[in-house]
Amino acid sequence: MRKDQVKNVSYLTSTRKELRNKATPAEAALWQLLKNSQLDGYKFRRQASIENYIVDFFCPSRKLVIELDGQVHHHPAVAENDMHRDERLKDLGYTILRFENKDVFNLTEWVLGEIRKYLR
């Protein structure tokens, strides 16, 4: 991983902070399960910058990005933007796992299991 790919660029600092402070209920719930290396000892960051993108959750050691999607992501323009973003992140060597917000609440163990599958 190049140093210039992941960094807290100054022009995104306030946006990242705002996203952390205004986390969706699903983001807050998943963060409670990921923070402090609780998931099998893997370190996660939330609202991390990769190039010009801000990702919901990021495990640097495994180059894993986790995105939580709500209804807005079903809109064609948003879905297309997500697709281009995912392509760029994949080109940089990252793996992206996407989950629906509702799955964090309704299928918590499944979500954690899918994350663990990748981490192993």
N, CA, C and O atoms as a printed pandas DataFrame, in Angstrom:
     atom_number atom_name residue_name chain_id  residue_number  x_coord  y_coord  z_coord
0              1         N          MET        A               1    0.854   -1.178    0.000
1              2        CA          MET        A               1    0.000    0.000    0.000
2              3         C          MET        A               1    0.893    1.231    0.000
3              4         O          MET        A               1    1.761    1.383    0.860
4              5         N          ARG        A               2    0.678    2.083   -0.946
5              6        CA          ARG        A               2    1.463    3.316   -0.999
6              7         C          ARG        A               2    0.977    4.279    0.077
7              8         O          ARG        A               2   -0.211    4.327    0.397
8              9         N          LYS        A               3    1.909    5.039    0.626
9             10        CA          LYS        A               3    1.559    6.013    1.653
10            11         C          LYS        A               3    0.566    7.048    1.159
11            12         O          LYS        A               3   -0.261    7.531    1.933
12            13         N          ASP        A               4    0.636    7.397   -0.125
13            14        CA          ASP        A               4   -0.230    8.455   -0.634
14            15         C          ASP        A               4   -1.661    7.980   -0.888
15            16         O          ASP        A               4   -2.526    8.799   -1.198
16            17         N          GLN        A               5   -1.930    6.692   -0.765
17            18        CA          GLN        A               5   -3.284    6.190   -0.968
18            19         C          GLN        A               5   -4.164    6.416    0.255
19            20         O          GLN        A               5   -5.319    6.822    0.127
20            21         N          VAL        A               6   -3.626    6.158    1.422
21            22        CA          VAL        A               6   -4.409    6.287    2.644
22            23         C          VAL        A               6   -3.797    7.386    3.493
23            24         O          VAL        A               6   -2.684    7.258    4.002
24            25         N          LYS        A               7   -4.538    8.451    3.631
25            26        CA          LYS        A               7   -4.061    9.515    4.496
26            27         C          LYS        A               7   -5.227   10.429    4.822
27            28         O          LYS        A               7   -6.223   10.489    4.101
28            29         N          ASN        A               8   -5.079   11.107    5.882
29            30        CA          ASN        A               8   -6.117   12.039    6.311
30            31         C          ASN        A               8   -5.831   13.390    5.674
31            32         O          ASN        A               8   -5.304   14.300    6.314
32            33         N          VAL        A               9   -6.187   13.500    4.409
33            34        CA          VAL        A               9   -5.933   14.746    3.703
34            35         C          VAL        A               9   -6.753   15.860    4.341
35            36         O          VAL        A               9   -7.903   15.663    4.732
36            37         N          SER        A              10   -6.145   17.016    4.435
37            38        CA          SER        A              10   -6.740   18.106    5.203
38            39         C          SER        A              10   -8.106   18.539    4.682
39            40         O          SER        A              10   -8.986   18.879    5.473
40            41         N          TYR        A              11   -8.298   18.532    3.365
41            42        CA          TYR        A              11   -9.584   19.015    2.859
42            43         C          TYR        A              11  -10.740   18.052    3.147
43            44         O          TYR        A              11  -11.901   18.422    2.970
44            45         N          LEU        A              12  -10.444   16.824    3.586
45            46        CA          LEU        A              12  -11.501   15.878    3.947
46            47         C          LEU        A              12  -11.696   15.752    5.458
47            48         O          LEU        A              12  -12.620   15.073    5.904
48            49         N          THR        A              13  -10.849   16.390    6.238
49            50        CA          THR        A              13  -10.904   16.238    7.697
50            51         C          THR        A              13  -12.261   16.602    8.270
51            52         O          THR        A              13  -12.824   15.832    9.047
52            53         N          SER        A              14  -12.794   17.751    7.907
53            54        CA          SER        A              14  -14.079   18.165    8.475
54            55         C          SER        A              14  -15.211   17.253    8.010
55            56         O          SER        A              14  -16.138   16.984    8.774
56            57         N          THR        A              15  -15.150   16.778    6.780
57            58        CA          THR        A              15  -16.184   15.864    6.273
58            59         C          THR        A              15  -16.132   14.542    7.021
59            60         O          THR        A              15  -17.169   14.012    7.420
60            61         N          ARG        A              16  -14.927   14.004    7.215
61            62        CA          ARG        A              16  -14.792   12.747    7.952
62            63         C          ARG        A              16  -15.304   12.896    9.373
63            64         O          ARG        A              16  -15.996   12.017    9.886
64            65         N          LYS        A              17  -14.966   14.004   10.003
65            66        CA          LYS        A              17  -15.412   14.240   11.379
66            67         C          LYS        A              17  -16.936   14.333   11.435
67            68         O          LYS        A              17  -17.564   13.762   12.327
68            69         N          GLU        A              18  -17.523   15.049   10.488
69            70        CA          GLU        A              18  -18.980   15.171   10.445
70            71         C          GLU        A              18  -19.643   13.803   10.231
71            72         O          GLU        A              18  -20.653   13.497   10.864
72            73         N          LEU        A              19  -19.081   12.993    9.349
73            74        CA          LEU        A              19  -19.627   11.659    9.102
74            75         C          LEU        A              19  -19.544   10.779   10.352
75            76         O          LEU        A              19  -20.462   10.009   10.632
76            77         N          ARG        A              20  -18.444   10.894   11.100
77            78        CA          ARG        A              20  -18.326   10.124   12.342
78            79         C          ARG        A              20  -19.346   10.593   13.367
79            80         O          ARG        A              20  -19.960    9.778   14.055
80            81         N          ASN        A              21  -19.529   11.911   13.470
81            82        CA          ASN        A              21  -20.458   12.464   14.464
82            83         C          ASN        A              21  -21.920   12.238   14.101
83            84         O          ASN        A              21  -22.786   12.226   14.976
84            85         N          LYS        A              22  -22.196   12.059   12.809
85            86        CA          LYS        A              22  -23.575   11.858   12.356
86            87         C          LYS        A              22  -23.745   10.469   11.743
87            88         O          LYS        A              22  -24.427   10.303   10.732
88            89         N          ALA        A              23  -23.127    9.495   12.360
89            90        CA          ALA        A              23  -23.196    8.125   11.849
90            91         C          ALA        A              23  -24.642    7.639   11.837
91            92         O          ALA        A              23  -25.443    7.988   12.704
92            93         N          THR        A              24  -24.949    6.830   10.836
93            94        CA          THR        A              24  -26.268    6.213   10.805
94            95         C          THR        A              24  -26.352    5.207   11.956
95            96         O          THR        A              24  -25.322    4.772   12.471
96            97         N          PRO        A              25  -27.559    4.837   12.359
97            98        CA          PRO        A              25  -27.673    3.814   13.411
98            99         C          PRO        A              25  -26.927    2.524   13.047
99           100         O          PRO        A              25  -26.309    1.903   13.912
100          101         N          ALA        A              26  -26.981    2.125   11.788
101          102        CA          ALA        A              26  -26.286    0.900   11.374
102          103         C          ALA        A              26  -24.765    1.075   11.492
103          104         O          ALA        A              26  -24.073    0.163   11.947
104          105         N          GLU        A              27  -24.245    2.233   11.089
105          106        CA          GLU        A              27  -22.802    2.481   11.215
106          107         C          GLU        A              27  -22.385    2.469   12.683
107          108         O          GLU        A              27  -21.357    1.891   13.037
108          109         N          ALA        A              28  -23.178    3.102   13.524
109          110        CA          ALA        A              28  -22.864    3.130   14.958
110          111         C          ALA        A              28  -22.883    1.719   15.548
111          112         O          ALA        A              28  -22.026    1.369   16.359
112          113         N          ALA        A              29  -23.856    0.918   15.141
113          114        CA          ALA        A              29  -23.958   -0.447   15.664
114          115         C          ALA        A              29  -22.782   -1.303   15.200
115          116         O          ALA        A              29  -22.204   -2.040   15.998
116          117         N          LEU        A              30  -22.422   -1.214   13.924
117          118        CA          LEU        A              30  -21.294   -2.019   13.436
118          119         C          LEU        A              30  -19.993   -1.546   14.063
119          120         O          LEU        A              30  -19.124   -2.361   14.375
120          121         N          TRP        A              31  -19.847   -0.244   14.250
121          122        CA          TRP        A              31  -18.625    0.270   14.865
122          123         C          TRP        A              31  -18.444   -0.294   16.273
123          124         O          TRP        A              31  -17.318   -0.565   16.689
124          125         N          GLN        A              32  -19.528   -0.470   16.998
125          126        CA          GLN        A              32  -19.441   -1.043   18.343
126          127         C          GLN        A              32  -18.862   -2.456   18.311
127          128         O          GLN        A              32  -18.275   -2.911   19.293
128          129         N          LEU        A              33  -19.026   -3.148   17.184
129          130        CA          LEU        A              33  -18.527   -4.516   17.043
130          131         C          LEU        A              33  -17.127   -4.588   16.440
131          132         O          LEU        A              33  -16.457   -5.616   16.539
132          133         N          LEU        A              34  -16.687   -3.498   15.818
133          134        CA          LEU        A              34  -15.381   -3.490   15.152
134          135         C          LEU        A              34  -14.303   -2.729   15.920
135          136         O          LEU        A              34  -13.121   -3.056   15.818
136          137         N          LYS        A              35  -14.704   -1.717   16.686
137          138        CA          LYS        A              35  -13.705   -0.846   17.317
138          139         C          LYS        A              35  -12.856   -1.597   18.337
139          140         O          LYS        A              35  -13.230   -2.666   18.820
140          141         N          ASN        A              36  -11.734   -1.024   18.642
141          142        CA          ASN        A              36  -10.800   -1.580   19.630
142          143         C          ASN        A              36  -10.351   -3.001   19.293
143          144         O          ASN        A              36  -10.111   -3.810   20.189
144          145         N          SER        A              37  -10.241   -3.296   18.012
145          146        CA          SER        A              37   -9.758   -4.603   17.537
146          147         C          SER        A              37  -10.577   -5.766   18.090
147          148         O          SER        A              37  -10.040   -6.847   18.334
148          149         N          GLN        A              38  -11.881   -5.544   18.286
149          150        CA          GLN        A              38  -12.742   -6.578   18.871
150          151         C          GLN        A              38  -12.998   -7.757   17.943
151          152         O          GLN        A              38  -13.256   -8.866   18.411
152          153         N          LEU        A              39  -12.932   -7.535   16.646
153          154        CA          LEU        A              39  -13.222   -8.619   15.712
154          155         C          LEU        A              39  -11.931   -9.356   15.386
155          156         O          LEU        A              39  -11.182   -8.974   14.487
156          157         N          ASP        A              40  -11.696  -10.404   16.128
157          158        CA          ASP        A              40  -10.541  -11.287   15.913
158          159         C          ASP        A              40   -9.202  -10.557   15.929
159          160         O          ASP        A              40   -8.239  -11.004   15.307
160          161         N          GLY        A              41   -9.143   -9.433   16.642
161          162        CA          GLY        A              41   -7.892   -8.693   16.797
162          163         C          GLY        A              41   -7.536   -7.773   15.635
163          164         O          GLY        A              41   -6.457   -7.181   15.633
164          165         N          TYR        A              42   -8.418   -7.640   14.649
165          166        CA          TYR        A              42   -8.127   -6.774   13.505
166          167         C          TYR        A              42   -8.484   -5.326   13.811
167          168         O          TYR        A              42   -9.549   -5.036   14.356
168          169         N          LYS        A              43   -7.587   -4.436   13.457
169          170        CA          LYS        A              43   -7.773   -2.995   13.656
170          171         C          LYS        A              43   -8.594   -2.430   12.512
171          172         O          LYS        A              43   -8.266   -2.629   11.342
172          173         N          PHE        A              44   -9.667   -1.723   12.854
173          174        CA          PHE        A              44  -10.486   -1.037   11.866
174          175         C          PHE        A              44  -10.469    0.455   12.148
175          176         O          PHE        A              44  -10.337    0.888   13.293
176          177         N          ARG        A              45  -10.601    1.218   11.098
177          178        CA          ARG        A              45  -10.810    2.667   11.193
178          179         C          ARG        A              45  -12.188    2.946   10.630
179          180         O          ARG        A              45  -12.697    2.186    9.807
180          181         N          ARG        A              46  -12.787    4.031   11.071
181          182        CA          ARG        A              46  -14.064    4.415   10.470
182          183         C          ARG        A              46  -13.908    5.770    9.810
183          184         O          ARG        A              46  -13.153    6.629   10.266
184          185         N          GLN        A              47  -14.644    5.936    8.727
185          186        CA          GLN        A              47  -14.592    7.165    7.931
186          187         C          GLN        A              47  -13.145    7.525    7.594
187          188         O          GLN        A              47  -12.683    8.633    7.865
188          189         N          ALA        A              48  -12.451    6.572    7.004
189          190        CA          ALA        A              48  -11.052    6.760    6.614
190          191         C          ALA        A              48  -10.981    7.248    5.169
191          192         O          ALA        A              48  -11.871    6.975    4.364
192          193         N          SER        A              49   -9.913    7.972    4.856
193          194        CA          SER        A              49   -9.693    8.467    3.496
194          195         C          SER        A              49   -8.791    7.512    2.729
195          196         O          SER        A              49   -7.750    7.080    3.223
196          197         N          ILE        A              50   -9.214    7.195    1.515
197          198        CA          ILE        A              50   -8.372    6.487    0.556
198          199         C          ILE        A              50   -8.459    7.323   -0.707
199          200         O          ILE        A              50   -9.519    7.432   -1.324
200          201         N          GLU        A              51   -7.341    7.906   -1.081
201          202        CA          GLU        A              51   -7.317    8.902   -2.144
202          203         C          GLU        A              51   -8.385    9.957   -1.831
203          204         O          GLU        A              51   -8.374   10.539   -0.747
204          205         N          ASN        A              52   -9.300   10.208   -2.764
205          206        CA          ASN        A              52  -10.327   11.232   -2.539
206          207         C          ASN        A              52  -11.627   10.651   -1.994
207          208         O          ASN        A              52  -12.641   11.347   -1.939
208          209         N          TYR        A              53  -11.606    9.410   -1.600
209          210        CA          TYR        A              53  -12.812    8.736   -1.120
210          211         C          TYR        A              53  -12.793    8.598    0.396
211          212         O          TYR        A              53  -11.737    8.437    1.008
212          213         N          ILE        A              54  -13.966    8.663    0.982
213          214        CA          ILE        A              54  -14.120    8.382    2.408
214          215         C          ILE        A              54  -14.911    7.090    2.503
215          216         O          ILE        A              54  -16.033    7.000    2.005
216          217         N          VAL        A              55  -14.325    6.098    3.142
217          218        CA          VAL        A              55  -14.973    4.798    3.273
218          219         C          VAL        A              55  -15.541    4.650    4.680
219          220         O          VAL        A              55  -15.023    5.235    5.631
220          221         N          ASP        A              56  -16.610    3.864    4.805
221          222        CA          ASP        A              56  -17.255    3.703    6.104
222          223         C          ASP        A              56  -16.315    3.060    7.122
223          224         O          ASP        A              56  -16.105    3.600    8.208
224          225         N          PHE        A              57  -15.752    1.909    6.768
225          226        CA          PHE        A              57  -14.838    1.180    7.655
226          227         C          PHE        A              57  -13.691    0.638    6.823
227          228         O          PHE        A              57  -13.850    0.309    5.648
228          229         N          PHE        A              58  -12.522    0.551    7.466
229          230        CA          PHE        A              58  -11.320    0.167    6.744
230          231         C          PHE        A              58  -10.404   -0.617    7.660
231          232         O          PHE        A              58  -10.086   -0.170    8.762
232          233         N          CYS        A              59   -9.977   -1.790    7.204
233          234        CA          CYS        A              59   -8.990   -2.599    7.920
234          235         C          CYS        A              59   -7.688   -2.506    7.124
235          236         O          CYS        A              59   -7.534   -3.188    6.110
236          237         N          PRO        A              60   -6.752   -1.669    7.575
237          238        CA          PRO        A              60   -5.518   -1.450    6.808
238          239         C          PRO        A              60   -4.692   -2.714    6.572
239          240         O          PRO        A              60   -4.143   -2.894    5.485
240          241         N          SER        A              61   -4.598   -3.583    7.564
241          242        CA          SER        A              61   -3.724   -4.750    7.423
242          243         C          SER        A              61   -4.219   -5.732    6.369
243          244         O          SER        A              61   -3.422   -6.488    5.813
244          245         N          ARG        A              62   -5.504   -5.735    6.087
245          246        CA          ARG        A              62   -6.072   -6.660    5.102
246          247         C          ARG        A              62   -6.569   -5.939    3.846
247          248         O          ARG        A              62   -7.107   -6.572    2.937
248          249         N          LYS        A              63   -6.389   -4.616    3.798
249          250        CA          LYS        A              63   -6.854   -3.807    2.660
250          251         C          LYS        A              63   -8.337   -4.074    2.385
251          252         O          LYS        A              63   -8.757   -4.263    1.244
252          253         N          LEU        A              64   -9.109   -4.081    3.471
253          254        CA          LEU        A              64  -10.540   -4.363    3.399
254          255         C          LEU        A              64  -11.341   -3.106    3.686
255          256         O          LEU        A              64  -11.123   -2.425    4.688
256          257         N          VAL        A              65  -12.274   -2.810    2.786
257          258        CA          VAL        A              65  -13.195   -1.696    2.951
258          259         C          VAL        A              65  -14.581   -2.280    3.170
259          260         O          VAL        A              65  -15.004   -3.179    2.443
260          261         N          ILE        A              66  -15.286   -1.771    4.171
261          262        CA          ILE        A              66  -16.661   -2.189    4.432
262          263         C          ILE        A              66  -17.556   -0.976    4.257
263          264         O          ILE        A              66  -17.337    0.070    4.868
264          265         N          GLU        A              67  -18.558   -1.131    3.420
265          266        CA          GLU        A              67  -19.523   -0.068    3.161
266          267         C          GLU        A              67  -20.912   -0.530    3.580
267          268         O          GLU        A              67  -21.309   -1.663    3.308
268          269         N          LEU        A              68  -21.640    0.351    4.241
269          270        CA          LEU        A              68  -23.032    0.087    4.602
270          271         C          LEU        A              68  -23.916    0.947    3.714
271          272         O          LEU        A              68  -23.707    2.153    3.579
272          273         N          ASP        A              69  -24.899    0.309    3.117
273          274        CA          ASP        A              69  -25.762    0.990    2.164
274          275         C          ASP        A              69  -27.200    1.053    2.657
275          276         O          ASP        A              69  -27.774    0.058    3.100
276          277         N          GLY        A              70  -27.763    2.251    2.566
277          278        CA          GLY        A              70  -29.174    2.452    2.863
278          279         C          GLY        A              70  -29.943    2.633    1.569
279          280         O          GLY        A              70  -29.423    2.356    0.488
280          281         N          GLN        A              71  -31.164    3.092    1.674
281          282        CA          GLN        A              71  -32.038    3.252    0.514
282          283         C          GLN        A              71  -31.443    4.158   -0.558
283          284         O          GLN        A              71  -31.640    3.910   -1.748
284          285         N          VAL        A              72  -30.730    5.187   -0.166
285          286        CA          VAL        A              72  -30.184    6.139   -1.142
286          287         C          VAL        A              72  -29.276    5.448   -2.157
287          288         O          VAL        A              72  -29.143    5.915   -3.289
288          289         N          HIS        A              73  -28.656    4.350   -1.762
289          290        CA          HIS        A              73  -27.733    3.648   -2.660
290          291         C          HIS        A              73  -28.457    2.877   -3.759
291          292         O          HIS        A              73  -27.821    2.355   -4.674
292          293         N          HIS        A              74  -29.785    2.804   -3.674
293          294        CA          HIS        A              74  -30.568    2.152   -4.723
294          295         C          HIS        A              74  -30.897    3.119   -5.859
295          296         O          HIS        A              74  -31.347    2.693   -6.922
296          297         N          HIS        A              75  -30.680    4.396   -5.645
297          298        CA          HIS        A              75  -30.920    5.392   -6.698
298          299         C          HIS        A              75  -29.880    5.172   -7.801
299          300         O          HIS        A              75  -28.697    5.010   -7.499
300          301         N          PRO        A              76  -30.293    5.163   -9.065
301          302        CA          PRO        A              76  -29.361    4.859  -10.162
302          303         C          PRO        A              76  -28.088    5.705  -10.172
303          304         O          PRO        A              76  -27.005    5.172  -10.415
304          305         N          ALA        A              77  -28.191    6.990   -9.917
305          306        CA          ALA        A              77  -26.997    7.850   -9.943
306          307         C          ALA        A              77  -26.041    7.495   -8.807
307          308         O          ALA        A              77  -24.825    7.483   -8.999
308          309         N          VAL        A              78  -26.577    7.212   -7.645
309          310        CA          VAL        A              78  -25.739    6.838   -6.500
310          311         C          VAL        A              78  -25.111    5.472   -6.741
311          312         O          VAL        A              78  -23.930    5.267   -6.461
312          313         N          ALA        A              79  -25.904    4.536   -7.262
313          314        CA          ALA        A              79  -25.385    3.198   -7.549
314          315         C          ALA        A              79  -24.249    3.261   -8.572
315          316         O          ALA        A              79  -23.255    2.545   -8.447
316          317         N          GLU        A              80  -24.398    4.112   -9.575
317          318        CA          GLU        A              80  -23.343    4.258  -10.581
318          319         C          GLU        A              80  -22.082    4.851   -9.954
319          320         O          GLU        A              80  -20.973    4.408  -10.254
320          321         N          ASN        A              81  -22.244    5.840   -9.096
321          322        CA          ASN        A              81  -21.099    6.434   -8.401
322          323         C          ASN        A              81  -20.410    5.381   -7.528
323          324         O          ASN        A              81  -19.182    5.305   -7.495
324          325         N          ASP        A              82  -21.206    4.569   -6.820
325          326        CA          ASP        A              82  -20.638    3.497   -5.996
326          327         C          ASP        A              82  -19.828    2.523   -6.855
327          328         O          ASP        A              82  -18.751    2.080   -6.454
328          329         N          MET        A              83  -20.349    2.196   -8.032
329          330        CA          MET        A              83  -19.674    1.258   -8.920
330          331         C          MET        A              83  -18.308    1.805   -9.359
331          332         O          MET        A              83  -17.313    1.080   -9.341
332          333         N          HIS        A              84  -18.263    3.082   -9.753
333          334        CA          HIS        A              84  -16.988    3.686  -10.173
334          335         C          HIS        A              84  -16.009    3.756   -9.007
335          336         O          HIS        A              84  -14.817    3.491   -9.163
336          337         N          ARG        A              85  -16.523    4.111   -7.856
337          338        CA          ARG        A              85  -15.694    4.201   -6.652
338          339         C          ARG        A              85  -15.111    2.833   -6.323
339          340         O          ARG        A              85  -13.915    2.711   -6.059
340          341         N          ASP        A              86  -15.965    1.792   -6.339
341          342        CA          ASP        A              86  -15.497    0.435   -6.041
342          343         C          ASP        A              86  -14.445   -0.015   -7.052
343          344         O          ASP        A              86  -13.457   -0.645   -6.675
344          345         N          GLU        A              87  -14.647    0.301   -8.323
345          346        CA          GLU        A              87  -13.663   -0.064   -9.350
346          347         C          GLU        A              87  -12.310    0.570   -9.055
347          348         O          GLU        A              87  -11.276   -0.090   -9.161
348          349         N          ARG        A              88  -12.313    1.848   -8.685
349          350        CA          ARG        A              88  -11.052    2.524   -8.382
350          351         C          ARG        A              88  -10.373    1.906   -7.168
351          352         O          ARG        A              88   -9.166    1.668   -7.178
352          353         N          LEU        A              89  -11.153    1.645   -6.122
353          354        CA          LEU        A              89  -10.571    1.042   -4.923
354          355         C          LEU        A              89  -10.022   -0.353   -5.222
355          356         O          LEU        A              89   -8.966   -0.724   -4.709
356          357         N          LYS        A              90  -10.725   -1.122   -6.044
357          358        CA          LYS        A              90  -10.236   -2.447   -6.435
358          359         C          LYS        A              90   -8.946   -2.326   -7.239
359          360         O          LYS        A              90   -8.031   -3.132   -7.075
360          361         N          ASP        A              91   -8.874   -1.316   -8.110
361          362        CA          ASP        A              91   -7.650   -1.083   -8.879
362          363         C          ASP        A              91   -6.462   -0.797   -7.962
363          364         O          ASP        A              91   -5.318   -1.099   -8.301
364          365         N          LEU        A              92   -6.742   -0.219   -6.813
365          366        CA          LEU        A              92   -5.689    0.090   -5.837
366          367         C          LEU        A              92   -5.364   -1.118   -4.946
367          368         O          LEU        A              92   -4.473   -1.047   -4.099
368          369         N          GLY        A              93   -6.092   -2.226   -5.143
369          370        CA          GLY        A              93   -5.803   -3.436   -4.382
370          371         C          GLY        A              93   -6.695   -3.678   -3.178
371          372         O          GLY        A              93   -6.402   -4.555   -2.365
372          373         N          TYR        A              94   -7.764   -2.931   -3.046
373          374        CA          TYR        A              94   -8.669   -3.091   -1.911
374          375         C          TYR        A              94   -9.807   -4.039   -2.251
375          376         O          TYR        A              94  -10.219   -4.151   -3.406
376          377         N          THR        A              95  -10.303   -4.711   -1.239
377          378        CA          THR        A              95  -11.509   -5.516   -1.358
378          379         C          THR        A              95  -12.626   -4.739   -0.694
379          380         O          THR        A              95  -12.437   -4.173    0.383
380          381         N          ILE        A              96  -13.791   -4.704   -1.328
381          382        CA          ILE        A              96  -14.929   -3.962   -0.795
382          383         C          ILE        A              96  -16.038   -4.951   -0.466
383          384         O          ILE        A              96  -16.458   -5.734   -1.318
384          385         N          LEU        A              97  -16.503   -4.911    0.764
385          386        CA          LEU        A              97  -17.673   -5.672    1.179
386          387         C          LEU        A              97  -18.786   -4.670    1.420
387          388         O          LEU        A              97  -18.600   -3.689    2.140
388          389         N          ARG        A              98  -19.949   -4.914    0.815
389          390        CA          ARG        A              98  -21.107   -4.027    0.981
390          391         C          ARG        A              98  -22.226   -4.788    1.667
391          392         O          ARG        A              98  -22.534   -5.930    1.325
392          393         N          PHE        A              99  -22.821   -4.126    2.638
393          394        CA          PHE        A              99  -23.963   -4.688    3.352
394          395         C          PHE        A              99  -25.066   -3.651    3.410
395          396         O          PHE        A              99  -24.801   -2.449    3.433
396          397         N          GLU        A             100  -26.285   -4.114    3.434
397          398        CA          GLU        A             100  -27.435   -3.236    3.639
398          399         C          GLU        A             100  -27.474   -2.851    5.117
399          400         O          GLU        A             100  -27.139   -3.658    5.985
400          401         N          ASN        A             101  -27.881   -1.622    5.394
401          402        CA          ASN        A             101  -28.008   -1.181    6.783
402          403         C          ASN        A             101  -28.841   -2.154    7.604
403          404         O          ASN        A             101  -28.474   -2.497    8.728
404          405         N          LYS        A             102  -29.964   -2.599    7.043
405          406        CA          LYS        A             102  -30.879   -3.480    7.781
406          407         C          LYS        A             102  -30.208   -4.791    8.176
407          408         O          LYS        A             102  -30.570   -5.390    9.189
408          409         N          ASP        A             103  -29.224   -5.249    7.379
409          410        CA          ASP        A             103  -28.537   -6.498    7.695
410          411         C          ASP        A             103  -27.709   -6.395    8.972
411          412         O          ASP        A             103  -27.526   -7.388    9.676
412          413         N          VAL        A             104  -27.215   -5.212    9.270
413          414        CA          VAL        A             104  -26.437   -5.020   10.498
414          415         C          VAL        A             104  -27.310   -5.334   11.720
415          416         O          VAL        A             104  -26.817   -5.841   12.727
416          417         N          PHE        A             105  -28.594   -5.032   11.622
417          418        CA          PHE        A             105  -29.515   -5.282   12.731
418          419         C          PHE        A             105  -30.172   -6.654   12.655
419          420         O          PHE        A             105  -30.307   -7.334   13.672
420          421         N          ASN        A             106  -30.580   -7.063   11.457
421          422        CA          ASN        A             106  -31.361   -8.291   11.306
422          423         C          ASN        A             106  -30.503   -9.536   11.126
423          424         O          ASN        A             106  -30.936  -10.644   11.442
424          425         N          LEU        A             107  -29.307   -9.358   10.626
425          426        CA          LEU        A             107  -28.425  -10.496   10.328
426          427         C          LEU        A             107  -27.011  -10.216   10.834
427          428         O          LEU        A             107  -26.034  -10.428   10.116
428          429         N          THR        A             108  -26.912   -9.747   12.052
429          430        CA          THR        A             108  -25.626   -9.316   12.607
430          431         C          THR        A             108  -24.564  -10.400   12.518
431          432         O          THR        A             108  -23.450  -10.137   12.063
432          433         N          GLU        A             109  -24.886  -11.595   12.941
433          434        CA          GLU        A             109  -23.888  -12.676   12.934
434          435         C          GLU        A             109  -23.473  -13.034   11.512
435          436         O          GLU        A             109  -22.314  -13.377   11.276
436          437         N          TRP        A             110  -24.400  -12.960   10.563
437          438        CA          TRP        A             110  -24.061  -13.212    9.161
438          439         C          TRP        A             110  -23.085  -12.155    8.659
439          440         O          TRP        A             110  -22.096  -12.488    8.005
440          441         N          VAL        A             111  -23.354  -10.869    8.962
441          442        CA          VAL        A             111  -22.462   -9.782    8.548
442          443         C          VAL        A             111  -21.065  -10.015    9.120
443          444         O          VAL        A             111  -20.074   -9.934    8.395
444          445         N          LEU        A             112  -20.988  -10.302   10.407
445          446        CA          LEU        A             112  -19.681  -10.541   11.028
446          447         C          LEU        A             112  -19.007  -11.764   10.420
447          448         O          LEU        A             112  -17.790  -11.780   10.239
448          449         N          GLY        A             113  -19.800  -12.792   10.105
449          450        CA          GLY        A             113  -19.248  -13.994    9.474
450          451         C          GLY        A             113  -18.675  -13.705    8.103
451          452         O          GLY        A             113  -17.622  -14.232    7.744
452          453         N          GLU        A             114  -19.362  -12.866    7.328
453          454        CA          GLU        A             114  -18.853  -12.506    5.996
454          455         C          GLU        A             114  -17.554  -11.710    6.111
455          456         O          GLU        A             114  -16.635  -11.895    5.313
456          457         N          ILE        A             115  -17.483  -10.837    7.091
457          458        CA          ILE        A             115  -16.241  -10.071    7.314
458          459         C          ILE        A             115  -15.127  -11.024    7.720
459          460         O          ILE        A             115  -14.010  -10.934    7.211
460          461         N          ARG        A             116  -15.429  -11.930    8.632
461          462        CA          ARG        A             116  -14.424  -12.899    9.087
462          463         C          ARG        A             116  -13.927  -13.775    7.940
463          464         O          ARG        A             116  -12.739  -14.090    7.877
464          465         N          LYS        A             117  -14.811  -14.168    7.042
465          466        CA          LYS        A             117  -14.394  -14.993    5.893
466          467         C          LYS        A             117  -13.280  -14.293    5.133
467          468         O          LYS        A             117  -12.298  -14.920    4.736
468          469         N          TYR        A             118  -13.436  -13.006    4.934
469          470        CA          TYR        A             118  -12.399  -12.285    4.202
470          471         C          TYR        A             118  -11.138  -12.132    5.048
471          472         O          TYR        A             118  -10.032  -12.296    4.533
472          473         N          LEU        A             119  -11.280  -11.828    6.310
473          474        CA          LEU        A             119  -10.129  -11.589    7.161
474          475         C          LEU        A             119   -9.249  -12.838    7.285
475          476         O          LEU        A             119   -8.034  -12.733    7.450
476          477         N          ARG        A             120   -9.859  -13.998    7.205
477          478        CA          ARG        A             120   -9.095  -15.249    7.313
478          479         C          ARG        A             120   -8.556  -15.566    5.962
479          480         O          ARG        A             120   -7.874  -16.576    5.791
